[in-house]
C-alpha cells in the first residue's frame, strides 16, 4: 500500500513552469505532479504484482465537467480524457464514466444519471455553484466520495477533496498589476466570469486589494469567460466611457474579445489583463504586445491531480482528503517563456 500523505510530505518546492501545488506546505507544481504520476504508476505496478491478492477495491469514478464551450474548458476536456486513459492503464479494475454538460441544468441531470450507475466517487467541476450544490450534497449523503474542482460549491465542506487555483491570489495579482501600471490613478473596467464561488472570491480580493489606491472601477459586468461575450461587454464599455485605462477581463478568452472590440474603435493606450495562461495570450506577452503585457496563471491542468488523487483513494486505500491549491502568479515578459508551450491544446 502506498501512503500518499507520506509521499506528499517529501515533495519540496521547486522553481518551475507551474506554481506551487499546496496543502499546508508548498510543493513544486509541475514536477510535483510528475512525481505524483510516478507514485500512481508505482502503485499500479505494485498492485499488479500481488498475484492472488487484491488490495485495490473495484470502484467506479464518475467525472462531471463542463463541455468545451471556450478555450479553457477545451483544455479541461482534453486533459480529463488523457488522465482517465492513463489511470485506466495503471488501474484496470477501476472504471471511469466521463460526462460533459453545456449548462448547469444538464449537469444536474448528468450527476443524477451517474448516481443511478452506483458510482463510488464523483469528480465534479461545477458549471455554476448554486444549482450544483444540492445534487453534489445528495451524492455525498449517499456515501459517494466527492472531489470538487476549481469553481467550488455554494456551501462549504461538502467535498472530501478540493483541487483548485489560488483565487484570492488571482484577484490580488490583478489589483497589484493595475496599481503598478497606473500609480497616479487609472480608470478600469472589469469583466466577471460565470456566477460561481471562485468568481466572487476573485472579485472580492481584487476590490479589497485596490482599497486606498487611485484606481477607479468604472463598472463590472459578466462576460462568462467567453470571447463573444467579452467583445459585447467591451463594446458597451467603450460606448459609455470616454476614458478607459485598463480592462481586467478575468479570463484570456474574454480578453481576446475585449481586444478585438478595442481594435475596432481604434482606442489607444488601453491595457488588457486576462487570466488562465492561454498560449496565444502568453505569446503576446512574450513578444511585448502593447495592449497585453501580462497574464495570470490558472491552468486547466488542475483536473489532472483531482482525477489522480481520487483514483488513488480507491486503488491503494490511501487516506485522501484536503484542500489543494495551485498558485496564480503574474506572467510578464520576463517569465513568459516558462509558461509558453506551443504544442499544448490551450
C-alpha positions in Angstrom: 0.0 0.0 0.0 1.2 3.5 -0.8 0.8 6.2 1.8 0.1 9.2 -0.4 0.2 11.6 2.5 3.7 10.5 3.3 4.6 10.8 -0.3 3.3 14.4 -0.4 5.3 15.3 2.7 8.5 14.5 0.8 7.8 16.9 -2.1 9.9 20.1 -1.9 9.2 23.4 -3.5 11.0 23.8 -6.9 11.0 26.6 -9.4 9.0 25.5 -12.4 6.6 26.4 -15.0 3.6 25.6 -12.8 3.1 27.4 -9.5 3.1 25.6 -6.1 0.5 22.9 -5.6 -0.2 23.3 -1.9 -2.0 21.8 1.0 -0.4 23.0 4.3 3.1 23.3 2.9 4.5 24.3 -0.5 5.3 21.7 -3.1 6.7 22.0 -6.7 3.9 22.3 -9.2 4.5 20.5 -12.5 7.4 18.4 -11.1 5.2 17.6 -8.1 2.5 16.3 -10.5 5.2 14.4 -12.3 6.2 12.7 -9.1 2.6 12.1 -8.2 2.2 10.3 -11.5 5.3 8.2 -10.7 3.6 7.3 -7.4 0.4 6.4 -9.2 2.2 4.2 -11.7 4.3 2.6 -9.0 1.1 1.8 -7.2 -0.3 0.2 -10.4 2.8 -1.9 -10.8 2.8 -2.9 -7.2 -0.8 -3.9 -7.2 -0.4 -5.8 -10.5 2.5 -7.8 -8.9 0.4 -9.0 -6.0 -0.6 -12.3 -7.6 -3.6 -13.9 -5.9 -4.2 -10.9 -3.6 -6.2 -7.8 -4.3 -5.7 -4.8 -2.2 -7.4 -2.5 -4.6 -11.2 -2.2 -4.3 -13.2 -2.3 -7.5 -14.7 1.1 -8.0 -16.5 3.4 -10.5 -15.5 7.1 -10.6 -17.9 9.5 -12.2 -16.4 12.7 -13.7 -18.8 15.6 -14.5 -17.2 18.6 -16.2 -18.4 21.5 -18.5 -18.4 20.9 -22.2 -15.7 22.6 -24.3 -17.5 25.9 -24.8 -14.3 28.0 -24.7 -10.6 27.6 -24.8 -10.1 26.8 -21.1 -12.8 24.2 -20.9 -11.5 22.8 -24.2 -8.2 22.2 -22.4 -10.0 20.8 -19.4 -11.8 18.2 -21.6 -8.5 17.3 -23.3 -6.6 16.8 -20.0 -9.5 14.9 -18.5 -9.5 12.3 -21.3 -5.8 11.9 -21.2 -5.7 11.4 -17.5 -8.5 8.9 -17.5 -6.7 6.9 -20.2 -3.6 6.9 -18.1 -5.5 5.8 -14.9 -7.2 3.0 -16.8 -3.9 1.6 -17.8 -2.5 1.9 -14.3 -5.6 0.5 -12.6 -7.7 -1.6 -14.9 -10.0 -2.6 -12.1 -11.3 1.0 -11.7 -14.0 2.2 -14.1 -14.4 5.8 -15.2 -17.6 7.5 -16.6 -16.9 11.0 -18.0 -19.8 13.3 -18.9 -19.7 16.8 -20.2 -22.5 19.3 -19.9 -23.3 22.6 -21.7 -25.4 24.0 -18.9 -25.9 23.8 -15.1 -29.3 22.1 -15.7 -27.8 19.4 -17.8 -25.0 18.9 -15.3 -27.6 18.4 -12.5 -29.2 15.7 -14.7 -25.8 14.2 -15.5 -25.0 13.8 -11.9 -28.3 12.1 -11.2 -27.6 9.7 -14.0 -24.2 9.0 -12.6 -25.7 8.2 -9.2 -28.0 5.7 -10.9 -24.9 3.9 -12.1 -23.8 3.4 -8.5 -20.6 5.4 -8.7 -18.2 5.3 -5.7 -16.7 8.7 -6.3 -17.7 11.9 -8.1 -15.2 14.4 -9.5 -17.1 17.5 -10.4 -16.2 20.9 -11.8 -19.5 22.8 -11.4 -20.9 24.8 -14.3 -22.3 27.1 -11.6 -22.0 26.9 -7.9 -25.6 27.4 -6.6 -27.5 24.9 -8.8 -24.9 22.2 -8.3 -24.6 22.3 -4.6 -27.7 20.3 -3.7 -27.1 17.4 -6.1 -23.5 17.1 -5.1 -24.6 17.2 -1.4 -27.1 14.5 -2.1 -24.3 12.3 -3.6 -22.2 12.9 -0.6 -25.1 11.9 1.7 -25.3 8.5 -0.1 -21.6 7.8 0.7 -20.0 8.9 -2.5 -16.5 10.3 -2.2 -16.7 13.8 -3.6 -13.9 15.7 -5.3 -14.7 19.3 -6.3 -12.5 21.0 -8.8 -12.0 24.7 -9.4 -15.3 26.6 -9.2 -16.5 25.3 -5.8 -20.0 24.9 -4.3 -22.2 27.4 -2.6 -21.9 25.5 0.7 -18.6 24.8 2.3 -17.2 21.5 3.4 -19.4 19.2 1.3 -16.5 17.7 -0.6 -13.9 15.3 0.7 -11.2 16.8 -1.6 -10.9 20.1 -3.3 -8.4 20.9 -6.0 -8.3 24.4 -7.5 -6.3 27.6 -8.1 -5.5 30.3 -5.6 -8.4 32.5 -6.4 -7.7 35.2 -3.8 -4.2 35.5 -5.2 -5.8 35.7 -8.7 -7.7 38.8 -7.7 -4.8 40.3 -5.8 -2.4 39.8 -8.7 -4.8 41.7 -11.0 -5.1 44.6 -8.5 -1.4 44.8 -8.0 -0.9 44.9 -11.7 -3.1 47.9 -12.2 -1.7 49.7 -9.2 1.8 49.3 -10.6 0.7 50.2 -14.1 -1.2 53.3 -13.0 0.5 54.7 -9.9 -1.0 58.1 -10.3 -4.5 56.7 -10.9 -6.5 55.0 -13.6 -10.0 54.1 -14.7 -10.6 50.3 -15.0 -13.5 48.2 -16.2 -14.0 44.6 -15.1 -15.4 41.6 -16.8 -16.7 39.0 -14.4 -16.9 35.3 -15.2 -19.7 32.9 -14.6 -21.7 33.3 -11.3 -19.6 30.9 -9.2 -17.9 30.9 -5.8 -14.5 31.4 -7.4 -15.7 34.5 -9.3 -17.0 36.0 -6.1 -13.7 35.3 -4.3 -11.6 36.8 -7.1 -13.7 40.0 -7.3 -13.7 40.5 -3.6 -9.9 40.0 -3.4 -9.5 42.4 -6.3 -11.6 45.1 -4.7 -10.0 44.7 -1.3 -6.5 45.0 -2.8 -7.5 48.2 -4.6 -8.6 49.9 -1.4 -6.6 53.0 -0.7 -5.3 53.2 -4.3 -6.1 55.7 -7.0 -7.6 53.0 -9.3 -11.3 53.7 -10.0 -13.5 50.8 -11.1 -16.0 52.2 -13.6 -18.2 49.1 -14.0 -18.4 45.3 -13.7 -20.4 43.1 -16.0 -20.5 39.3 -16.5 -18.7 38.2 -19.7 -18.9 34.5 -18.8 -15.2 33.8 -19.6 -16.3 33.9 -23.3 -14.7 35.8 -26.2 -18.0 36.7 -27.9 -19.5 38.0 -24.6 -16.2 39.8 -23.8 -16.5 41.5 -27.2 -20.1 42.5 -26.5 -19.4 43.8 -23.0 -16.3 45.7 -24.1 -18.3 47.4 -26.9 -20.7 48.6 -24.2 -17.9 49.9 -22.0 -16.3 51.8 -24.9 -19.6 53.5 -25.8 -20.3 54.6 -22.3 -16.9 55.6 -21.0 -14.8 58.1 -23.0 -11.7 57.2 -21.0 -10.7 53.7 -20.0 -7.1 53.0 -18.9 -7.4 49.3 -18.1 -9.5 46.2 -18.6 -9.5 43.3 -16.2 -11.2 40.6 -18.4 -10.6 37.9 -15.8 -10.0 35.3 -18.4 -8.0 35.0 -21.6 -10.9 34.1 -23.8 -12.8 37.2 -22.7 -9.6 39.3 -23.0 -9.3 38.3 -26.7 -12.9 39.5 -27.3 -12.2 42.8 -25.4 -9.0 43.3 -27.5 -11.0 42.9 -30.7 -13.6 45.5 -29.6 -10.9 48.0 -28.7 -9.1 47.5 -32.0 -12.3 48.2 -33.9 -12.7 51.5 -32.2 -9.1 52.4 -32.6 -9.0 53.4 -28.9 -5.3 53.8 -27.8 -3.4 53.2 -24.6 -5.8 50.6 -23.1 -4.1 47.8 -21.1 -6.0 44.5 -21.1 -5.3 41.8 -18.4 -6.8 38.4 -18.8 -6.0 35.3 -16.9 -5.5 31.5 -17.1 -2.4 31.2 -19.2 -3.6 30.6 -22.8 -0.7 30.0 -25.1 -1.9 32.6 -27.6 -2.0 35.3 -24.9 1.3 34.3 -23.3 2.9 34.6 -26.7 1.6 38.2 -26.9 3.1 38.9 -23.5 6.4 37.3 -24.6 6.5 39.3 -27.8 5.9 42.6 -26.0 2.4 43.3 -27.2 1.4 46.9 -26.5 -2.1 46.1 -25.2 -1.4 42.8 -23.4 1.8 42.9 -21.4 0.9 40.4 -18.6 -1.4 37.5 -17.7 -2.3 35.5 -14.6 -1.7 31.7 -14.5 -4.7 29.4 -13.8 -4.4 26.3 -15.9 -7.0 23.6 -16.9 -4.4 21.0 -15.9 -5.7 21.2 -12.4 -8.1 18.5 -13.4 -5.2 16.1 -13.5 -4.3 15.9 -9.8 -8.1 15.8 -9.0 -8.6 12.7 -11.0 -5.3 11.1 -10.0 -5.9 11.7 -6.2 -9.4 10.4 -6.4 -8.2 7.3 -8.2 -5.5 6.7 -5.5 -8.2 6.8 -2.9 -9.7 3.5 -4.3 -6.6 2.0 -6.0 -4.5 2.0 -2.8 -6.9 2.6 0.0 -4.7 5.6 1.0 -6.4 8.3 3.1 -7.2 11.1 0.7 -8.7 14.4 1.7 -7.9 18.0 2.0 -7.7 21.3 0.1 -5.0 21.5 -2.5 -4.3 24.8 -4.2 -2.3 25.8 -7.3 -0.8 29.2 -7.2 -1.8 32.0 -9.6 1.3 34.1 -10.3 1.5 37.1 -12.7 3.1 36.3 -16.0 5.2 39.0 -17.6 7.6 39.3 -20.5 10.4 38.4 -18.0 9.0 35.0 -17.1 6.6 34.2 -20.0 8.9 31.6 -21.6 8.4 29.4 -18.5 4.7 29.2 -19.3 4.6 29.1 -23.1 4.1 25.6 -24.6 3.1 26.0 -28.2 2.1 22.3 -28.6 -0.3 22.4 -25.7 -4.1 22.4 -26.5 -4.7 25.7 -24.7 
